[in-house]
Amino acid sequence: MIGGKNSSLVQKGIIMRVLPLAAAIGAALLISACLPTTTKAPIGTTVGFKPDRTLYGVWRQSGQKGVIGFITFLKGEGDGMTAIMASPNDEGGGDWQVFQLKTTSLGGRTFMNAREALVNGKPADDGLAGQNIPVLYRVKGRTLTLLLLDEKKTSAAIKARAIAGTIDPGEYGDVHITATAASLDKFMQSDAGIALFSGQLIVMKRVD
């Protein structure tokens, strides 16, 4: 996605700073040290997308020092949704991002596909801009859990030709799944596909 090791490190630093939900959804996305793995096609393309009403509202992620991030899920246009992520700081400032989402149910599990749209009010132009980020999620009562694809495991699956994809050169090369929609959906319903979702675990609580 980017050229050179230094550029990659800079972008990874941006993600860590903006998403202390970090990276993806990233707290939402998320909270991870690297740019999240992306897919060429959204998961669920073959079965279709539908806004998940159980996500609507505000969710909070807490850490040892208190609240470190919020995600608000809203209904979007057509079959889409919008996620607004905010990471306030002690000085009253902070960072925020907007993602466009498509949610789907596939093989008895729920996935969201996120595309970064805005970063602190400006059009996204970092390493995530225009990329599709898949997230495995579950809503149980007032708890929302999100899991990103594990970069190392996904890289190994691509090298083993279990799923089509590319790995950028360098120690911090980003990982992209390039499989067709049909191949991706079939793979993500398998145990091998689900096993790749073992990256940063994010647990959030619904805000009244």
Secondary structure, DSSP 8 states (H G I E B T S, - for coil): --SSHHHHHHHHHHHHHH-TT-SSSHHHH---SS---EESS-TTTTT-----GGG-EEEEEEETTEEEEEEEEEE-STT-EEEEEEEE-TTS-EEEEEEEEEEEEETTEEEEEEEEEEETTEE--STTBT-BEEEEEEEETTEEEEEE--HHHHHHHHHTTSS-EEE-SSTT--EEE---HHHHHHHTTSHHHHHT--S-EEEEEE--
